[in-house]
Amino acid sequence: MKNLTAHTSPGVLEGIRELLSPHRYDKSVWMLVAVLLVLSVLAGSNFERSTQVYVAGDVAEQNVVAERDMQVEDAQATQTRREQLIAWQPPVFDLNSDTAVRLRKTVLHLFREINETPPENIAEKRAQLEQELAFEISLEQYADYANPELQQHVASQVLPKLESRLNDGVLPHVHPQRMSRSGILISNLDNGTQILRSDSASIPDTSGLLAELSMDLKADKKLSLKSKKAISDLVEALLTPSLLYNSEVTRAQALAVARAAEPVYYQLRRGEVVARKGDKINREQQLKIQAIYANSKDFLNIKLAGGLFILSLVLSLGLFAAPSGRMEVPPARKDLMLISLLLLIICVGAKALHMLGMHFQDAALLTCFSYAYPVGAVSGLVAMVFAAKRYCTFGLLAAIFCAAMFQGGIALFFFYFLSGMLVTWLVARSQNRQDVIWSLAPHFFFHLAVWLGATLLAQNALTAYPGQIVAIAINSILTLLLLFSVSPILEILFGYTTRFRLMELMNLEQPLLQELMVAMPGTYHHSLLVANLVEAGAKAVGANSLLCKVAALFHDIGKLAHPEYFIENQYGGVNRHDKLAPSMSALILISHVKKGVELAESNRLGQEICSIIREHHGTRLISFFFKKAVDMGENPQPEDYRYPGPRPRSKEAAIVMLADVAEASSRALSDPTPARIAGHIDKTLRDIFVEGQLDEVDLTLKDLHKLSVSFQRILTGLFHQRIAYPDLKAGHNGKHGSKTPQQHKENGLIAEQASPDEPLERTTATN
């Protein structure tokens, strides 16, 4: 037995070494690896027709369909959009608040210089001022500028208005802002702020400001025409714009806006028809077709195929490792062949259906195909044959490969895996094939719930729901049809005993059980009791209770060859072993195992039941006849008195062995009280463990305790106490079925001679 205590648990390296031990390899393992490789390459292959490139004006010779969702950029439209954004970007003008201050200083400096210059130096001063101010001053203008009334008017009327306008902003003669409809950005150099003036038409330029000044002077009645002209000439010569165009900042901001602008995309959905046969291609269709061609898949996606192969190899380790992480009996060759074949069929079918859906060039139809594909049915078929860890592993492999074949995402993977686990759950709880039919309605609704979660995860459109619901109904019906049609094939071609087959074998009308009932009632009764024990024990330790129960019913069918040599069928008559040598008696007992396997194979009971029949005695010693040979003075070899084995290699075989020994030996108890039964069963199971009969089974000491408790409960109920009934004919009270002192004495002799860890047929000489 594989004890899982901490001091005996192997390390990680030892576990890997055990997993990779060469003796576990055979052709079936490499066949599974080859199938995984083929399916990985198939999932990464693209057999669809390549897209033909068309340009605007061409006529499409075939339908052009998008293979997947994508965005197609229109480079020309994107450039046009960016140019429009640049055109709409307002130009930046720097506001210089010193312009108004300079204008006042310059004008007042001019007036002061003129007022302080003596008449004899006027010519010299005029030349000096022309040089400083960079404009020509005639003698008449010089005289006008010396007029106190003009100076007073300029200082009190003209300069304040000009300063106000300049502080608000005055543009130069050239108006770049007229090219933008969104106004201008005024950048204040003093505080670093920017203000958008969308009313750029209301912002004056120097020419407009001069025209406004001329209108004001013209309306003034106090000044002479000569003075008005002098003021106009002075302002025109000294006026400069307070807003200066900043080309660098304008260009930088325009480029930043253009770069931030989203490109112009056309959205393509998977399965969307871009152009139909006979259509004249326009510019937009040309761009989409070119994008589809540029993004078309290579014939083989190496990364996808490699990733699937590595993941599938890791997942397939679940077929070899026990849930505890230890290695157990490796799958038989036909097991791996079946798993490889089913995986190959279901995945190749998914690829073929996907190619068919792409041929119709309808994305909605392709999605319905993927939801209607009955991947879960194959997981249900595997669940009829294998235990949970193996059909779960198969479900994962089938889900990941089929989702890849349909080019689906995580939602489709979860749909396939959960629907497969749903089918296995229904199959495991069906008692016969009729129960599967009645499970159609709950199967559909549970399946529908799984689909709803998957489609919400995939964010499918609401308009696709009706078609997908129909696909779910088709999936449910196909699943049941496959379960009915393929399960008999597994039973016939591969010799498997499916769950439904086990149900049929458990029927008491089964011919072999009928023969057992008629020819060997004692053995038949013993088998029924053992079946009850193993069913309870298997449920306690998580083994296959149905397989255990059916195997217990048939475990002693080999006794049909010589029923009279087994004590349960002698009914107190002559014991035929009394006239046989111990070695011959041992051979007869040993032969019932071989005969049982032959009968099981000829009646097609299945490999699992045959293995349990072969292993249910392990390599135990027939101690009674071995001791008898020793007492007779012989020198017997223990090997001649042992069952040929092998020792149990599965939980189910071990449970049948333990229950067989416990039930047979408990019959020899003289006073089967609950305490004696408990002690006897504990000792029986402990002795079998010490013998090493459970070394190849993944049963822990905790499991043995659970089995002991289960056996005690059943056997205690079997040997329960009864009340005393009055014996009217004898005229005294007696117990119904009570034993006489002589019988108690004989039972004591049996218990003394029988080893509690041996089945009842090993004590045949006691009578």
C-alpha positions in Angstrom: 0.0 0.0 0.0 1.2 3.5 -0.7 1.3 5.2 2.6 1.1 9.0 2.2 2.7 9.9 5.5 5.2 12.7 5.4 8.3 10.6 6.2 7.6 8.3 3.2 6.4 10.9 0.7 8.8 11.2 -2.3 10.3 14.5 -3.2 9.5 16.4 -6.3 12.5 15.0 -8.2 11.7 11.5 -7.2 8.1 12.1 -8.4 9.3 13.4 -11.8 11.7 10.4 -12.1 8.9 8.0 -11.3 6.7 9.8 -13.9 9.3 9.6 -16.6 10.5 6.1 -15.8 11.1 4.2 -19.1 9.2 1.1 -18.2 6.0 3.1 -18.4 6.5 4.0 -22.1 5.0 2.0 -24.9 3.7 2.7 -28.3 0.3 3.9 -27.0 2.0 6.8 -25.1 3.9 7.9 -28.2 0.7 7.6 -30.2 -1.0 10.0 -27.7 1.9 12.4 -28.1 1.7 12.2 -31.9 -2.1 12.9 -31.8 -1.5 16.0 -29.6 1.2 17.2 -32.1 -1.1 16.6 -35.1 -4.0 18.4 -33.4 -1.7 21.3 -32.4 -0.5 21.7 -36.0 -4.1 21.4 -37.3 -5.3 24.1 -35.0 -2.5 26.4 -36.1 -3.1 25.7 -39.8 -5.1 27.9 -42.2 -6.8 26.0 -45.0 -9.0 28.9 -46.1 -8.5 30.6 -49.5 -6.2 33.6 -49.5 -7.8 37.0 -50.2 -7.2 38.4 -53.7 -6.2 42.0 -53.7 -8.4 44.5 -55.7 -8.0 48.2 -56.4 -10.6 50.8 -56.8 -12.4 50.3 -60.1 -11.8 46.5 -60.3 -14.7 44.1 -60.3 -14.6 41.5 -57.5 -14.3 37.9 -58.9 -15.3 36.4 -55.5 -16.7 37.3 -52.2 -14.3 39.0 -49.8 -14.9 38.2 -46.2 -13.1 39.4 -43.0 -11.5 36.5 -41.3 -11.4 38.2 -37.9 -12.3 41.5 -36.1 -9.9 44.3 -37.2 -9.6 48.0 -37.6 -8.6 49.4 -41.0 -6.9 52.8 -41.1 -7.7 55.2 -43.9 -4.3 57.0 -44.2 -5.6 59.6 -46.6 -8.6 60.4 -44.5 -6.4 60.6 -41.4 -4.1 63.0 -43.1 -6.9 65.2 -44.3 -8.4 65.2 -40.8 -5.1 66.3 -39.4 -4.7 69.0 -41.9 -8.1 70.3 -41.0 -7.2 70.2 -37.3 -4.0 72.2 -38.1 -6.1 74.7 -40.1 -8.5 75.1 -37.3 -5.7 75.4 -34.7 -5.7 79.1 -33.7 -2.4 81.0 -34.2 -0.6 82.2 -31.1 0.2 85.9 -30.7 2.4 87.2 -27.9 1.0 90.2 -26.1 3.8 92.8 -25.4 2.5 95.2 -22.7 5.6 97.4 -23.1 4.4 98.7 -26.5 2.0 101.2 -24.9 4.6 102.3 -22.4 7.2 102.9 -25.2 4.8 104.9 -27.3 4.0 107.3 -24.4 7.7 107.7 -23.5 8.6 108.3 -27.1 5.9 111.0 -27.7 6.6 112.8 -24.5 10.3 112.7 -25.1 9.7 114.3 -28.5 7.6 117.1 -27.0 10.1 117.7 -24.3 13.1 117.9 -26.6 11.2 120.3 -28.9 10.1 122.5 -25.9 13.7 122.7 -24.5 15.4 123.4 -27.8 16.3 127.1 -28.4 15.3 128.6 -31.8 18.9 128.7 -33.0 19.3 125.0 -32.6 16.0 123.8 -34.2 17.7 122.5 -37.4 20.2 120.6 -35.4 17.6 119.2 -33.0 15.2 118.3 -35.9 18.0 116.2 -37.6 18.8 114.6 -34.2 15.1 113.7 -33.6 14.7 112.3 -37.2 17.7 110.1 -36.5 16.4 108.9 -33.1 12.8 108.4 -34.1 13.5 107.1 -37.7 11.0 109.2 -39.4 11.2 112.5 -41.3 10.0 115.7 -39.5 9.5 118.7 -41.7 9.9 122.3 -40.3 6.1 122.8 -40.4 5.5 119.6 -38.5 8.2 120.6 -36.0 6.4 123.8 -35.5 3.1 122.0 -35.0 4.6 119.6 -32.5 5.8 122.7 -30.6 2.2 123.9 -30.3 1.1 123.5 -26.6 -2.5 122.9 -27.7 -1.4 119.9 -29.9 0.8 118.5 -27.1 -2.0 118.9 -24.6 -4.5 117.1 -27.0 -2.1 114.3 -27.7 -1.3 113.7 -24.0 -4.8 113.9 -22.8 -6.8 112.4 -25.7 -4.8 110.5 -28.1 -2.3 108.6 -26.0 -4.8 107.2 -23.4 -6.9 105.7 -26.2 -3.9 104.3 -28.0 -2.6 102.8 -24.7 -6.0 101.2 -24.0 -6.1 99.6 -27.4 -2.5 98.4 -27.3 -3.0 96.8 -23.9 -6.0 94.9 -25.2 -4.0 93.9 -28.3 -3.3 95.3 -31.6 -2.4 93.1 -34.6 0.1 93.9 -37.3 -1.0 94.8 -40.8 -0.7 91.1 -41.9 -3.5 89.0 -40.5 -2.6 85.3 -40.2 -5.6 84.8 -37.9 -7.9 85.3 -40.8 -6.8 81.8 -42.0 -8.3 80.3 -38.8 -12.0 80.2 -38.1 -11.5 79.4 -34.4 -9.9 82.8 -33.5 -6.5 83.5 -32.0 -4.6 82.6 -28.8 -3.2 85.6 -27.0 -0.3 84.7 -24.9 0.5 87.1 -22.1 4.3 87.1 -21.7 4.1 88.7 -18.3 2.0 86.1 -16.5 2.4 83.2 -19.0 -1.4 82.7 -19.6 -3.2 82.1 -22.9 -6.6 83.5 -23.8 -8.6 82.3 -26.8 -10.1 85.2 -28.7 -12.7 83.6 -30.9 -13.8 87.1 -32.1 -10.6 87.7 -33.9 -12.4 90.0 -36.4 -13.0 92.6 -33.6 -9.3 92.8 -32.7 -7.8 95.9 -34.5 -4.6 96.0 -36.4 -2.4 99.1 -36.7 -4.1 100.2 -39.9 -7.5 99.9 -38.3 -6.3 101.8 -35.2 -4.9 104.6 -37.4 -8.2 104.8 -39.3 -10.1 105.0 -36.0 -7.7 107.8 -34.8 -8.3 109.7 -38.0 -12.0 109.5 -37.5 -11.6 110.8 -34.0 -9.4 113.7 -35.1 -11.7 114.5 -37.9 -14.6 114.8 -35.5 -12.6 117.2 -33.3 -13.5 120.9 -34.0 -10.8 122.5 -31.9 -7.7 121.3 -33.9 -6.8 122.7 -37.2 -6.4 120.5 -40.2 -2.7 121.1 -40.1 -2.5 119.9 -36.5 -4.7 116.9 -37.2 -2.4 115.8 -40.0 0.7 116.3 -37.8 -0.8 114.1 -35.1 -1.8 111.4 -37.6 1.7 111.4 -39.1 3.3 111.2 -35.6 1.2 108.3 -34.5 1.6 106.5 -37.8 5.3 106.8 -37.5 5.5 105.6 -33.9 2.7 103.1 -33.6 3.7 99.4 -33.4 1.5 96.4 -32.9 1.3 94.9 -29.4 0.4 91.4 -30.7 3.3 89.6 -32.4 2.8 86.3 -34.2 4.7 83.4 -32.6 5.3 81.0 -35.5 7.2 78.4 -33.5 4.6 78.0 -30.7 1.8 78.0 -33.3 3.5 75.2 -35.3 4.4 73.2 -32.2 0.8 73.3 -30.9 -0.7 72.5 -34.3 1.6 69.5 -34.6 0.8 68.3 -31.1 -2.9 68.5 -31.9 -2.4 66.7 -35.2 -0.4 63.9 -33.5 -3.1 63.5 -30.8 -5.8 63.2 -33.3 -7.3 59.7 -33.7 -6.7 58.0 -37.0 -9.7 57.3 -39.2 -10.6 53.6 -38.9 -13.1 51.4 -40.6 -14.4 48.6 -38.2 -14.4 45.1 -39.6 -16.3 42.3 -37.9 -15.3 38.6 -38.3 -17.4 37.2 -41.1 -18.4 40.6 -42.5 -18.7 40.6 -46.3 -16.5 43.4 -47.6 -17.3 43.0 -51.2 -19.5 40.6 -53.1 -18.8 38.9 -56.3 -19.5 41.3 -59.2 -19.2 44.5 -57.1 -17.2 47.4 -58.4 -14.6 48.1 -55.8 -14.5 51.6 -54.4 -11.7 53.3 -52.5 -13.1 52.2 -49.0 -13.4 48.6 -50.1 -9.9 48.7 -51.5 -8.5 49.8 -48.2 -10.4 47.0 -46.3 -9.3 44.3 -48.8 -5.7 45.4 -48.6 -5.9 45.3 -44.8 -7.4 41.8 -44.9 -4.7 40.6 -47.2 -2.0 42.1 -45.0 -3.4 40.5 -41.9 -4.3 37.2 -43.5 -2.9 34.2 -41.6 0.1 32.2 -42.7 -0.5 28.6 -43.6 0.8 27.6 -40.2 0.9 29.7 -37.0 4.0 28.3 -35.4 3.5 30.1 -32.1 -0.1 28.9 -31.7 0.7 25.3 -32.6 3.7 25.2 -30.3 1.8 26.7 -27.4 -1.1 24.2 -27.8 1.3 21.3 -28.0 3.1 22.3 -24.8 -0.1 22.9 -22.9 -1.6 19.7 -24.0 1.5 17.7 -23.0 1.3 19.2 -19.5 -2.5 18.5 -19.3 -2.1 15.0 -20.5 0.1 14.2 -17.4 -3.3 14.1 -15.5 -3.9 10.7 -17.3 -1.0 9.2 -15.5 -0.8 10.8 -12.1 -3.1 10.1 -9.2 -4.9 13.0 -7.5 -2.4 12.7 -4.6 0.4 13.4 -7.1 1.8 9.9 -6.9 1.9 7.6 -9.9 -0.7 4.9 -10.0 -1.3 2.0 -12.4 -0.7 3.6 -15.8 -3.4 3.6 -18.3 -3.7 0.4 -20.4 -2.7 0.6 -24.0 -6.3 0.4 -25.2 -7.1 3.3 -22.7 -4.6 5.6 -24.4 -5.7 4.4 -27.8 -9.3 5.2 -27.0 -8.5 8.6 -25.6 -6.3 9.4 -28.6 -8.9 8.3 -31.1 -11.8 10.2 -29.5 -9.7 13.3 -29.2 -8.6 13.1 -32.8 -12.2 12.5 -34.0 -13.8 15.4 -32.0 -11.1 17.9 -32.9 -10.8 17.1 -36.6 -14.6 17.4 -36.7 -14.4 20.8 -35.1 -11.9 22.0 -37.7 -14.0 20.6 -40.6 -17.1 22.3 -39.2 -15.2 25.6 -38.8 -14.1 25.4 -42.5 -17.7 24.8 -43.5 -18.8 27.8 -41.6 -16.2 30.0 -43.2 -17.4 28.8 -46.6 -20.8 30.3 -45.9 -19.1 33.5 -45.0 -21.6 34.3 -42.2 -20.2 35.2 -38.8 -23.4 34.5 -36.9 -23.8 31.1 -38.5 -20.2 30.2 -37.7 -20.9 31.1 -34.0 -24.0 28.9 -34.0 -21.9 26.0 -35.5 -19.4 26.3 -32.6 -22.2 26.2 -29.9 -24.0 23.3 -31.6 -20.9 21.2 -31.7 -21.4 18.4 -29.1 -17.9 18.4 -27.4 -19.5 17.5 -24.1 -20.8 14.2 -25.5 -17.3 12.8 -25.9 -16.5 13.8 -22.3 -19.6 11.8 -21.3 -18.4 8.8 -23.2 -15.1 8.9 -21.5 -16.8 9.3 -18.1 -18.6 6.0 -18.8 -15.3 4.2 -18.8 -12.8 6.2 -16.7 -12.6 7.8 -13.3 -13.0 11.5 -12.6 -9.4 12.5 -13.0 -9.1 11.0 -16.4 -12.4 12.3 -17.9 -11.7 15.7 -16.4 -8.3 15.7 -18.1 -9.9 14.6 -21.3 -12.5 17.3 -21.0 -9.8 20.0 -20.7 -7.9 18.7 -23.7 -11.0 18.5 -25.9 -12.1 22.0 -24.8 -8.8 23.7 -25.5 -8.3 22.0 -28.9 -11.9 22.5 -30.1 -11.9 26.2 -29.0 -8.7 26.6 -31.0 -10.2 24.8 -34.0 -13.1 27.3 -34.0 -10.7 30.2 -33.4 -12.8 31.0 -30.3 -11.7 32.7 -27.1 -11.8 31.9 -23.5 -15.6 32.1 -23.5 -15.9 29.2 -25.9 -13.3 27.2 -24.0 -15.2 27.5 -20.8 -18.5 26.6 -22.6 -16.9 23.4 -23.9 -15.3 22.4 -20.7 -18.3 23.2 -18.4 -20.7 21.6 -20.8 -18.6 18.4 -20.8 -18.5 18.3 -17.0 -22.2 18.8 -17.0 -22.7 15.8 -19.3 -20.4 13.6 -17.1 -22.4 14.7 -14.0 -25.6 13.5 -15.6 -24.1 10.3 -16.9 -22.6 9.5 -13.5 -26.1 9.8 -11.9 -28.0 7.8 -14.5 -28.9 4.3 -13.4 -29.7 3.1 -16.9 -30.0 4.4 -20.5 -33.6 5.5 -19.9 -32.5 7.9 -17.2 -30.3 9.6 -19.9 -33.4 10.2 -22.0 -35.3 11.8 -19.1 -32.2 14.0 -18.4 -32.7 15.8 -21.8 -34.7 18.7 -20.2 -32.4 19.4 -17.3 -29.4 18.9 -19.6 -30.8 21.6 -22.0 -31.5 24.1 -19.2 -28.1 23.6 -17.5 -26.5 23.8 -20.9 -28.3 27.0 -21.6 -27.0 28.5 -18.3 -23.5 27.6 -19.3 -24.0 29.2 -22.7 -25.5 32.4 -21.2 -22.4 32.9 -19.1 -20.1 32.2 -22.0 -22.0 34.5 -24.4 -22.1 37.3 -21.9 -18.4 36.9 -21.4 -17.8 37.1 -25.1 -20.2 40.1 -25.3 -22.1 38.8 -28.3 -24.9 40.9 -29.8 -28.4 40.3 -28.5 -29.6 39.7 -32.1 -27.6 36.5 -32.2 -29.2 35.0 -29.1 -32.2 33.2 -30.8 -30.0 31.4 -33.3 -27.5 30.4 -30.5 -30.3 29.1 -28.3 -31.4 26.8 -31.2 -27.8 25.7 -31.5 -27.8 24.8 -27.8 -30.9 22.7 -28.3 -29.2 20.9 -31.2 -26.2 20.4 -29.0 -28.2 18.7 -26.3 -30.0 16.4 -28.7 -26.8 15.4 -30.5 -25.1 14.7 -27.1 -27.7 12.2 -26.1 -27.7 10.6 -29.6 -23.9 10.2 -29.4 -24.1 8.7 -25.9 -26.6 6.1 -27.1 -25.0 5.3 -30.4 -21.3 5.3 -29.5 -21.4 3.7 -26.0 -22.3 0.2 -27.4 -19.4 0.5 -29.9 -17.0 1.2 -27.0 -18.3 -1.9 -25.3 -18.0 -4.1 -28.4 -14.8 -2.9 -30.1 -12.7 -2.0 -27.1 -14.2 -4.4 -24.5 -15.0 -1.7 -22.0 -17.6 -2.1 -19.3 -19.4 1.2 -19.4 -21.6 2.5 -16.6 -24.7 1.4 -18.5 -23.1 -2.0 -19.1 -22.4 -2.3 -15.3 -26.1 -1.5 -14.7 -27.1 -4.3 -17.0 -24.7 -6.8 -15.4 -26.1 -6.0 -12.0 -29.5 -7.2 -13.1 -30.3 -10.4 -11.3 -31.8 -11.8 -14.5 -28.3 -11.8 -16.0 -27.6 -15.5 -17.2 -24.4 -15.9 -15.3 -25.9 -14.7 -12.0 -28.9 -17.0 -12.6 -26.5 -19.9 -13.0 -24.7 -18.9 -9.9 -27.9 -18.6 -8.0 -29.1 -22.1 -9.0 -25.8 -24.0 -8.9 -24.2 -22.4 -5.9 -26.8 -20.7 -3.6 -24.2 -20.4 -0.8 -21.6 -18.7 -3.0 -24.4 -16.5 -4.5 -25.4 -15.4 -1.0 -21.8 -14.8 -0.1 -21.4 -12.7 -3.2 -24.5 -10.6 -2.4 -23.1 -9.8 1.1 -19.7 -8.9 -0.3 -21.4 -6.6 -2.8 -23.1 -4.8 0.0 -19.8 -4.4 1.9 -17.8 -3.1 -1.1 -20.5 -0.7 -2.1 -20.5 1.0 1.3 -16.7 0.8 1.5 -16.1 2.3 -2.0 -18.4 5.2 -1.3 -16.4 5.8 1.9 -13.0 6.1 0.2 -14.1 7.6 -3.1 -13.7 4.5 -5.3 -16.1 3.4 -8.1 -18.9 1.9 -6.0 -20.8 0.6 -9.0 -17.8 -1.3 -10.4 -17.0 -2.7 -7.0 -20.6 -3.9 -6.5 -20.8 -5.6 -9.9 -17.3 -7.1 -9.5 -18.3 -8.5 -6.1 -21.3 -10.2 -7.6 -19.1 -12.0 -10.1 -15.8 -12.4 -8.1 -16.4 -16.1 -7.3 -18.0 -17.3 -10.6 -15.0 -19.6 -11.0 -16.4 -21.9 -8.4 -19.0 -23.0 -10.9 -16.4 -25.5 -12.2 -16.3 -27.3 -8.8 -19.0 -25.9 -6.6 -19.1 -29.0 -4.2 -15.5 -28.3 -3.1 -16.4 -25.0 -1.4 -17.9 -25.2 2.1 -20.7 -22.7 1.6 -22.1 -25.1 -1.0 -21.8 -28.3 1.0 -24.6 -27.7 3.5 -23.2 -29.9 6.2 -22.6 -32.8 3.9 -19.5 -34.8 3.0 -16.4 -32.7 2.7 -14.6 -33.8 -0.4 -11.3 -32.4 0.7 -11.1 -35.1 3.3 -10.0 -37.6 0.7 -7.6 -35.3 -1.2 -4.0 -34.4 -0.6 -3.5 -30.9 0.7 -1.7 -29.9 -2.5 -4.6 -31.1 -4.6 -7.1 -29.2 -2.4 -5.0 -26.1 -2.8 -4.9 -26.5 -6.6 -8.7 -26.7 -6.7 -9.1 -23.6 -4.6 -6.5 -21.7 -6.7 -8.2 -22.8 -10.0 -11.4 -20.9 -9.2 -9.6 -17.7 -9.9 -8.4 -18.8 -13.3 -11.8 -20.3 -14.1 -13.5 -17.1 -13.0 -11.4 -15.0 -15.4 -12.1 -17.4 -18.3 -15.9 -17.2 -17.6 -15.7 -13.4 -17.3 -13.9 -13.1 -20.6 -16.2 -15.5 -22.4 -19.3 -13.7 -21.1 -17.7 -10.3 -22.0 -17.9 -8.9 -18.5 -15.2 -6.4 -19.3 -11.5 -6.0 -18.6 -12.1 -4.2 -15.3 -14.2 -7.0 -13.8 -11.7 -9.6 -15.1 -8.9 -7.8 -13.4 -10.7 -7.6 -10.1 -11.5 -11.4 -10.3 -7.9 -12.1 -11.1 -6.6 -9.9 -8.2 -9.2 -10.4 -5.5 -7.0 -13.0 -3.6 -3.7 -11.4 -4.5 -0.8 -13.7 -3.6 -2.1 -14.8 -0.3 -1.2 -18.2 1.3 -3.8 -20.9 1.7 -2.6 -21.4 5.3 -5.0 -24.2 6.3 -3.9 -26.7 3.7 -0.3 -25.5 4.0 -0.4 -26.3 7.7 -2.2 -29.6 7.0 0.6 -30.6 4.7 3.2 -29.7 7.4 1.2 -31.7 10.0 1.2 -34.7 7.6 5.0 -34.7 7.6 5.4 -33.2 4.1 7.9 -30.5 3.2 5.6 -28.1 1.3 6.8 -25.0 -0.5 4.8 -21.8 0.3 4.8 -20.9 -3.4 2.7 -24.0 -4.2 0.0 -22.9 -1.7 -0.2 -19.3 -2.8 -2.7 -17.7 -5.2 -0.9 -16.7 -8.4 -1.9 -13.0 -8.1 -1.2 -10.4 -9.1 -1.8 -8.3 -6.0 -4.6 -5.7 -6.3 -3.6 -2.8 -8.5 -6.7 -0.7 -8.1 -8.7 0.6 -5.2 -11.7 -1.5 -6.4 -9.8 -4.8 -6.5 -8.4 -4.1 -3.0 -11.8 -3.3 -1.6 -13.2 -6.5 -3.0 -10.3 -8.5 -1.5 -10.8 -6.9 1.9 -14.6 -7.3 1.9 -14.3 -10.9 0.7 -12.0 -11.9 3.6 -14.0 -9.9 6.2 -17.3 -11.4 5.2 -16.0 -15.0 5.0 -14.0 -15.0 8.1 -16.6 -13.3 10.2 -18.9 -16.3 9.7 -16.5 -18.3 12.0 -17.1 -16.0 15.0 -18.8 -17.9 17.8 -20.4 -14.9 19.4 -20.6 -12.1 16.8 -21.2 -9.1 19.1 -20.5 -5.6 17.7 -17.3 -5.4 19.7 -16.0 -8.8 18.5 -17.0 -7.9 14.9 -15.1 -4.6 15.1 -12.0 -6.2 16.6 -12.1 -9.1 14.1 -12.4 -6.7 11.0 -9.6 -4.4 12.3 -7.3 -7.4 12.7 -8.3 -8.9 9.3 -7.5 -5.7 7.4 -4.3 -5.1 9.4 -3.0 -8.6 8.6 -3.7 -8.1 4.9 -1.8 -4.8 5.1 1.1 -6.3 6.9 1.3 -9.1 4.3 2.0 -6.4 1.7 -1.0 -7.3 -0.4 -1.9 -3.5 -0.7 1.5 -2.3 -1.7 0.5 -1.5 -5.2 -2.7 0.4 -4.3 -3.2 4.0 -3.5 -5.0 3.4 -0.2 -4.0 5.2 3.0 -4.3 4.1 6.6 -7.1 6.6 6.9 -8.9 4.8 4.0 -8.4 1.4 5.7 -10.1 2.9 8.8 -13.0 4.1 6.8 -13.4 0.7 5.2 -13.3 -1.0 8.5 -16.0 1.2 9.9 -18.2 0.6 6.8 -17.7 -3.2 7.0 -18.5 -3.2 10.8 -21.7 -1.3 10.2 -22.9 -3.8 7.6 -21.8 -7.0 9.3 -23.2 -5.8 12.7 -26.6 -5.4 11.0 -26.2 -8.9 9.5 -25.5 -10.6 12.9 -28.0 -8.6 14.9 -29.7 -10.2 17.9 -33.2 -11.6 17.7 -35.9 -12.0 20.4 -36.9 -15.4 21.8 -40.0 -17.1 20.6 -42.0 -19.7 22.7 -41.7 -23.3 21.5 -45.3 -24.3 21.8 -44.7 -27.9 20.7 -41.8 -28.5 23.0 -43.7 -26.8 25.8 -40.7 -24.5 26.8 -39.3 -21.2 25.7 -36.5 -21.2 23.1 -34.8 -18.9 20.8 -35.7 -18.9 17.1 -32.5 -20.0 15.3 -30.6 -20.4 18.6 -27.6 -22.7 18.7 -27.3 -25.8 20.7 -24.2 -26.3 22.9 -22.9 -28.8 20.4 -23.2 -26.2 17.6 -21.4 -23.6 19.7 -18.6 -26.1 20.2 -18.3 -26.8 16.5 -18.3 -23.1 15.8 -15.5 -22.6 18.3 -13.6 -25.3 16.5 -14.1 -23.5 13.2 -12.9 -20.2 14.7 -9.9 -21.9 16.2 -8.9 -23.6 13.0 -9.7 -20.8 10.5 -7.4 -17.8 10.1 -9.5 -14.7 10.2 -7.6 -13.1 7.3 -8.6 -15.9 4.9 -11.8 -16.4 2.9 -14.2 -19.1 3.9 -13.2 -21.5 1.2 -9.8 -21.8 2.8 -11.4 -23.6 5.9 -13.2 -26.3 3.9 -11.7 -29.1 6.0 -13.2 -27.9 9.3 -16.4 -29.9 8.6 
